[in-house]
Amino acid sequence: MNSELRQEYLAALGLKVWTRRAIAAPASGQGAAPQDAGAVPLEAGPAPREAGMAPREVGAVRPQGVSPPREAGGALREAGADWVELRARVAACTRCPLSATRTQTVFGVGNPQADWLIVGEAPGAEEDRRGEPFVGRAGQLLNSMLLAIGLPREQVYIANVLKCRPPGNRDPGPMEAAECLPYLEQQIALLQPKIMLAVGRIAAQNLLRTDKTLGNLRQQVHRFGIAQVPLVVTYHPAYLLRTPTDKRKAWEDLKFARDVCSRV
């Protein structure tokens, strides 16, 4: 990626960039000090490690958790549907009460051959109005986050656990998530992504069927579904807009996910 563009995207994340200073020439007789051939832009210092997080070998990819198997009936409910049929099923869905309060369903958007699948929890008010996930300020920040690791939005696929907006943007209920998850599972079967990036606590907990905190789920390789797709967890862009001090941690998660994807 062009270094100027990369610095622009990192700036949008609120991250500073610095370059390595040239090493001074040694005094006569002391030998030449090694120096890299060309300075490489570096992120400004490592992020402080969360309390209780064990050190991780740089570049290591260690599976830490696997989502429990779901009942076959739910997992296979939408099996066999292609993209057109699946979208039609979602649009006509009345399996939970959210169908009575939505403006429209939010199926998903992006490249149907993408290596990356980004999964949020549910549509918000703007997504419900426009029928597209991750729009508005949170969507713009997500775009910048992806571009920072060299992924234009058009190269990934973006979806939510829920295809309908919960009233008042409340958290999805267990029954709502259970009824909607087979749609996402069939999207995954069609997409066959190399990696899933779960953004936000609610999405991560529903996908992994756990009540662990987001802090306890980050910086690990989880596995999802029958295909055991590698899954990495990070913060939701809406949360980062409210808590910009955690953008550094999100940047570390993105680099971790990129490393995981490169090894698949």
C-alpha positions, -999 to 999 in steps of 0.1 A, spaced: 0 0 0 12 35 -7 28 48 25 10 81 24 -24 64 21 -15 40 50 -5 69 72 -38 86 63 -58 55 73 -39 51 105 -45 87 113 -83 81 109 -79 54 136 -62 79 158 -28 61 156 5 79 153 32 67 129 69 72 133 100 60 114 132 45 127 160 70 131 192 64 113 219 48 136 249 71 142 282 59 127 304 42 153 337 56 164 367 46 145 379 10 153 346 -1 169 332 -18 137 301 -10 117 267 -11 134 240 -31 115 213 -10 99 182 -19 80 182 -12 43 155 15 43 135 26 72 100 10 76 71 29 91 64 16 126 34 19 149 42 41 179 50 16 206 33 -16 217 -1 -15 232 -3 -21 269 -13 -57 275 -46 -63 292 -44 -75 328 -43 -113 330 -34 -118 293 -5 -142 289 24 -132 266 20 -144 231 49 -153 208 51 -128 179 34 -141 148 22 -173 166 -13 -186 158 -27 -208 184 -63 -221 184 -78 -212 218 -115 -221 214 -140 -238 193 -177 -228 191 -199 -257 204 -217 -276 177 -252 -264 170 -282 -286 166 -283 -301 131 -318 -288 124 -308 -252 129 -274 -254 112 -289 -271 81 -322 -252 79 -310 -230 50 -286 -255 34 -287 -256 -4 -299 -221 -9 -278 -200 -33 -273 -163 -28 -305 -152 -46 -327 -177 -28 -311 -170 6 -316 -133 2 -353 -139 -7 -357 -161 24 -343 -134 46 -365 -107 31 -396 -128 37 -386 -141 72 -412 -139 100 -395 -164 124 -393 -139 152 -412 -107 164 -385 -84 148 -402 -89 115 -431 -68 127 -409 -38 137 -383 -37 110 -383 -13 80 -365 -39 59 -340 -68 64 -303 -62 62 -289 -92 43 -252 -83 39 -230 -67 14 -196 -72 -3 -176 -95 -24 -192 -130 -26 -157 -145 -31 -141 -125 -2 -115 -141 21 -127 -120 50 -161 -120 66 -169 -92 90 -197 -100 114 -215 -75 136 -244 -80 160 -275 -64 144 -285 -35 122 -290 -1 137 -315 26 128 -296 38 97 -289 3 86 -326 -6 90 -334 25 68 -309 18 41 -308 -20 41 -270 -22 43 -248 -31 73 -223 -7 89 -232 27 74 -229 60 91 -200 70 114 -194 34 126 -193 22 90 -168 49 80 -145 39 109 -148 2 100 -138 12 64 -107 30 77 -98 1 100 -99 -23 71 -80 0 47 -53 3 74 -45 -34 68 -49 -31 30 -85 -42 26 -109 -19 8 -146 -25 19 -153 -39 -16 -129 -68 -10 -146 -81 22 -181 -94 30 -200 -77 58 -230 -91 76 -247 -93 110 -258 -121 133 -293 -106 131 -308 -95 98 -334 -72 115 -330 -43 138 -340 -48 175 -362 -19 186 -342 9 204 -310 -9 193 -313 -32 223 -292 -64 225 -305 -93 205 -325 -118 224 -314 -155 226 -344 -167 205 -339 -139 179 -302 -149 175 -311 -186 173 -337 -181 146 -314 -158 125 -281 -176 128 -289 -203 102 -290 -175 76 -255 -164 85 -243 -200 85 -255 -205 49 -238 -172 39 -206 -187 54 -212 -219 35 -215 -200 2 -187 -176 9 -162 -201 24 -141 -173 40 -105 -178 52 -113 -158 83 -141 -143 103 -137 -110 122 -164 -107 149 -168 -70 159 -182 -63 193 -190 -83 224 -226 -93 214 -215 -107 180 -187 -126 195 -208 -141 223 -235 -152 200 -211 -167 174 -191 -185 201 -220 -193 224 -201 -180 254 -206 -154 281 -169 -145 283 -160 -108 281 -146 -93 249 -113 -88 267 -111 -125 273 -119 -134 237 -94 -110 220 -60 -121 206 -71 -157 202 -80 -179 173 -115 -193 178 -132 -217 153 -168 -214 140 -192 -238 125 -189 -271 107 -160 -258 85 -142 -246 117 -135 -212 101 -108 -192 121 -125 -164 140 -109 -134 156 -127 -110 180 -122 -72 182 -141 -41 193 -172 -27 175 -165 6 156 -194 23 175 -176 14 208 -144 28 194 -161 61 186 -171 64 222 -138 51 236 -110 61 212 -84 51 237 -91 15 227 -83 21 190 -47 9 197 -61 -25 209 -83 -27 178 -53 -21 156 -34 -49 173 -65 -72 167 -65 -63 130 -28 -71 126 -34 -104 145 -63 -113 122 -42 -105 91 -15 -128 104 -40 -156 110 -54 -152 75 -20 -153 59 -15 -187 75 -48 -203 63 
